[in-house]
Amino acid sequence: MSHHDMTRHHAQLLLTREATLAALYGRRFDQAVGNGDLLAARRWDREYRLSAFRCRALGMLLRTPATAMTRPASATRRVPRAAA
């Protein structure tokens, strides 16, 4: 069985995809502004902001320590043995 965390791997793939989309949306925004199309520029700006938010959320998820393999603090305390 693999020790690879599939959730973190999938989040990394999504982050890569979302960062690529954010770059695309930024370029589209610049093109729309350059063409003077303010309606399109507003739309691409909104898409860029949403994509940047998703990047931040996925990045935060990836920076969070994995909790599936850790034990709660109450489970790590040892109970003293009764004298036999």
N, C-alpha and C positions, 0 to 999 in steps of 0.2 A: 504494500500500500504506500502511496506517495505521501510525503510530508508537505507537499505543495498546497498552499491555501488557495483554493479556486476562487473564493470571493475576492481576495486581494488581487489575484491575477486578472480577474474580469474587470475590477475597478481600474486597474492600470491600463488595460486595453481601452476602456471607456474614456479614461482621462486623455490618452493619446489621441483618440478620435475627436474628442471635444476640443482639444487644443488646436488640432488641424482645422476644425470648423471655425473656431474663433479667429484664426489667422485669415481664413477665407472671407469671413464676414467683415473683418477689418479692411481687407483689400476692396471688397465690394462697396463698403461705405466710402472709401477714398475715391473710387471711380464715380460713384453717384454724386458726391460733392463736386468733383472735378467737372462733371457734365451739367451741374446745376440742377439736378433732379432732387429736390429737397424731400419729396415724399418717399422716394426710394432710399435716400440717405437715412431718413428717420426709421424706416423699416429695418435696414441693415444694422443701424446702431442698436435697435432693440434686440435683434438676433444676437449681436455681439455681446451685449450685456447679459443676456440669458445664458449664453455659452460660457462667458467668464464666470458667472455664478456657479454653473455646473462644474467647471474646472476647480473652483475653490472648494466646493463641497466634496468632490471626489478626492482632491488632495488632502483634505482634512480626514477623510475616511482612511486614506492610505497611511497617514501619519499616526493614526490612533493605534495603540498597541492591540494586538490580537487578544481577545478575551476568551476565546473558545478553549485555549490550552491552559489558561490560568485558573487557579482555584480561588474561591472567595476567602477573605481574611478569616472568617469563622472556621473554615475547614482546615486551616493551617495550624490552629492552636492545638496543642496536645493536652489531652485530659490526663491528669496524674493517675497512675495505676493504684488500685486499692491494694493495701498490704495483705498478703496471703497468709 
